[in-house]
Amino acid sequence: MSEERGDRLTLVSSGSASTEAERARRFDLDWTILMARAQDGDSAAYLRLLQEIAPYLRAISARYHRDARDVEDTVQDILLTVHSIRETYDPSRPFGPWLLGIANRRAIDRLRRQGRQRAREYPLSRDHDAVTTQENVEETANRVRLHSAIDDLPPAQRQAIRMLKLEEMSLKDASKESGMSISSLKTATHRALKSLRRILLDRGDR
């Protein structure tokens, strides 16, 4: 097992979907231990965990998507979410249900995005295409500024705004994953929004 330092997101070859539910039950304790070690800074345990859960996540994604590219993109979405909120996992609770909740949400999120994209698709004129390109550039710049401002928030506010606003989790699910009470999440989100307005205004982003 490699002793590389630093976090890596690694995908491995797919396994049979029919065996993944049993695999998850059989390996849940191992995955729980690996995640706990990863939270303590064990990068080798974290890498092994990502390698072991990838086939399981691929099987879940295949229930929502037929296109292999969508399946792989969904797996990557799930792994990125696990990576970004891994500190919210409670090692005293089973890892499998926590992971499954994230996987189902990310798969559904991609279906919703695809639905919105299809609804917006229509023929574009050359002039319209030029305007749309400029709008996309501005939207990308705004997102970069917003994410930069979010990174400057205190940890609790940053976590609340990412889970409730960026990932569109329900208060109940966010509370379950973060370990914060619903009232605490509401307070943190309210304070985060006020802080974001102040940060953006201070930077001249009106």
C-alpha positions as MATLAB code, in Angstrom:
seq = 'MSEERGDRLTLVSSGSASTEAERARRFDLDWTILMARAQDGDSAAYLRLLQEIAPYLRAISARYHRDARDVEDTVQDILLTVHSIRETYDPSRPFGPWLLGIANRRAIDRLRRQGRQRAREYPLSRDHDAVTTQENVEETANRVRLHSAIDDLPPAQRQAIRMLKLEEMSLKDASKESGMSISSLKTATHRALKSLRRILLDRGDR';
ca = [
       0.000    0.000    0.000;
       1.419    3.344   -1.082;
       2.506    5.775    1.599;
       2.038    8.857   -0.587;
       1.258   11.997    1.327;
      -1.642   14.243    0.430;
      -5.202   13.567   -0.575;
      -5.937   11.964   -3.942;
      -9.191   11.058   -5.655;
      -8.687    7.748   -7.454;
     -11.147    5.644   -9.427;
     -10.742    1.914   -9.941;
     -12.296   -0.550  -12.334;
     -15.999   -1.285  -11.987;
     -17.425   -4.335  -10.244;
     -20.703   -6.158  -10.714;
     -23.672   -4.076   -9.561;
     -25.367   -7.145   -8.138;
     -22.517   -7.722   -5.681;
     -22.015   -4.163   -4.486;
     -24.833   -4.064   -1.911;
     -23.428   -7.176   -0.260;
     -19.917   -5.746   -0.535;
     -21.043   -2.574    1.214;
     -22.550   -4.531    4.109;
     -19.512   -6.755    4.366;
     -16.979   -3.945    4.278;
     -18.850   -1.245    6.184;
     -16.822   -1.744    9.366;
     -13.548   -1.621    7.428;
     -14.678    1.537    5.642;
     -15.696    3.121    8.943;
     -12.237    2.416   10.384;
     -10.496    3.715    7.265;
     -12.520    6.929    7.318;
     -11.720    7.478   10.994;
      -8.027    7.015   10.235;
      -8.297    9.385    7.272;
      -9.784   12.045    9.545;
      -6.717   11.639   11.751;
      -4.477   12.434    8.782;
      -3.679    8.925    7.500;
      -3.453    9.591    3.735;
      -2.769    5.922    2.934;
      -6.003    4.909    4.674;
      -7.849    7.651    2.801;
      -6.508    6.474   -0.564;
      -7.436    2.871    0.219;
     -10.937    3.949    1.259;
     -11.521    5.826   -2.015;
     -10.271    2.854   -4.018;
     -12.575    0.448   -2.192;
     -15.758    2.521   -2.334;
     -15.436    3.455   -6.032;
     -16.987    0.209   -7.421;
     -19.866    0.512   -4.949;
     -20.460    4.123   -5.985;
     -20.303    3.153   -9.650;
     -23.009    0.544   -9.109;
     -25.240    3.099   -7.377;
     -24.678    5.640  -10.149;
     -25.575    3.068  -12.799;
     -29.061    2.825  -11.292;
     -29.646    6.471  -12.220;
     -27.684    6.836  -15.473;
     -27.318    4.681  -18.573;
     -24.507    6.576  -20.243;
     -21.121    5.387  -18.961;
     -19.794    8.957  -19.000;
     -22.618   10.114  -16.749;
     -21.919    7.219  -14.398;
     -18.237    8.127  -14.139;
     -19.006   11.829  -13.740;
     -21.440   10.997  -10.941;
     -18.850    8.846   -9.181;
     -16.426   11.743   -9.375;
     -19.086   14.112   -8.003;
     -19.630   11.775   -5.061;
     -15.924   11.416   -4.325;
     -15.437   15.166   -4.477;
     -18.302   15.649   -2.024;
     -16.866   13.024    0.338;
     -13.536   14.816    0.054;
     -14.992   18.256    0.783;
     -17.143   17.264    3.784;
     -15.124   14.343    5.165;
     -14.526   16.225    8.433;
     -18.299   16.156    9.103;
     -18.442   12.357    9.329;
     -19.022   10.959   12.831;
     -16.794    7.841   13.266;
     -19.131    6.505   15.949;
     -21.773    5.929   13.265;
     -21.659    3.456   10.330;
     -19.966    4.844    7.246;
     -22.168    3.031    4.702;
     -25.452    4.947    5.287;
     -23.548    8.254    5.374;
     -21.926    7.438    2.032;
     -25.165    6.164    0.499;
     -26.964    9.403    1.375;
     -24.290   11.444   -0.394;
     -24.260    9.101   -3.404;
     -28.021    9.251   -3.939;
     -28.081   13.053   -3.666;
     -25.258   13.546   -6.140;
     -26.832   11.142   -8.647;
     -30.173   12.945   -8.387;
     -28.436   16.324   -8.631;
     -26.909   15.307  -11.968;
     -30.291   14.148  -13.272;
     -31.784   17.504  -12.309;
     -28.969   19.436  -13.973;
     -29.411   17.422  -17.156;
     -33.140   18.145  -17.089;
     -32.529   21.881  -16.716;
     -29.951   21.848  -19.502;
     -32.315   20.063  -21.889;
     -35.070   22.542  -21.063;
     -32.788   25.455  -21.990;
     -31.575   23.975  -25.269;
     -32.781   25.760  -28.420;
     -31.176   26.994  -31.678;
     -28.940   30.039  -31.249;
     -28.214   32.762  -33.759;
     -24.625   33.951  -34.202;
     -25.376   37.192  -32.326;
     -27.119   35.337  -29.510;
     -24.190   32.940  -29.242;
     -21.801   35.877  -28.760;
     -23.971   37.358  -26.003;
     -24.295   33.975  -24.287;
     -20.535   33.489  -24.338;
     -20.014   36.845  -22.612;
     -22.676   35.968  -20.021;
     -20.946   32.647  -19.337;
     -17.626   34.419  -18.797;
     -19.240   36.829  -16.334;
     -21.052   33.996  -14.546;
     -17.808   32.045  -14.173;
     -16.048   35.111  -12.762;
     -18.885   35.648  -10.278;
     -18.697   32.036   -9.138;
     -14.959   32.319   -8.590;
     -15.465   35.444   -6.451;
     -18.258   33.774   -4.487;
     -16.277   30.604   -3.754;
     -13.283   32.693   -2.748;
     -15.480   34.599   -0.295;
     -16.926   31.345    1.072;
     -13.405   30.056    1.712;
     -12.836   33.089    3.968;
     -15.798   32.275    6.244;
     -15.346   30.687    9.690;
     -15.501   26.854    9.511;
     -19.066   26.444   10.839;
     -20.432   29.125    8.518;
     -18.510   27.748    5.562;
     -19.822   24.256    6.201;
     -23.422   25.437    6.614;
     -23.448   27.528    3.443;
     -21.886   24.767    1.362;
     -24.267   22.060    2.562;
     -27.480   24.084    2.544;
     -26.923   26.486   -0.361;
     -24.354   24.957   -2.699;
     -25.296   21.306   -2.254;
     -28.974   22.095   -1.591;
     -29.238   19.630    1.282;
     -32.253   19.680    3.550;
     -31.807   20.938    7.103;
     -32.459   17.435    8.403;
     -29.825   15.817    6.163;
     -27.306   18.582    6.817;
     -27.824   18.221   10.553;
     -27.339   14.463   10.325;
     -24.124   14.731    8.319;
     -22.584   17.673   10.132;
     -23.586   16.817   13.680;
     -24.889   20.372   14.108;
     -28.419   21.006   15.344;
     -30.961   22.447   12.931;
     -31.089   25.693   14.904;
     -27.289   25.939   14.810;
     -27.299   25.379   11.054;
     -29.908   28.112   10.577;
     -27.887   30.529   12.693;
     -24.632   29.674   10.908;
     -26.283   30.098    7.498;
     -27.782   33.463    8.452;
     -24.427   34.699    9.718;
     -22.660   33.297    6.646;
     -24.948   35.192    4.275;
     -24.341   38.441    6.191;
     -20.595   37.788    6.160;
     -20.606   37.035    2.429;
     -22.399   40.290    1.654;
     -19.843   42.180    3.722;
     -16.871   40.397    2.141;
     -18.144   40.929   -1.400;
     -18.945   44.578   -0.759;
     -15.513   45.150    0.760;
     -14.012   43.714   -2.423;
     -16.187   45.892   -4.608;
     -18.378   43.026   -5.893;
     -21.832   44.603   -5.934;
];
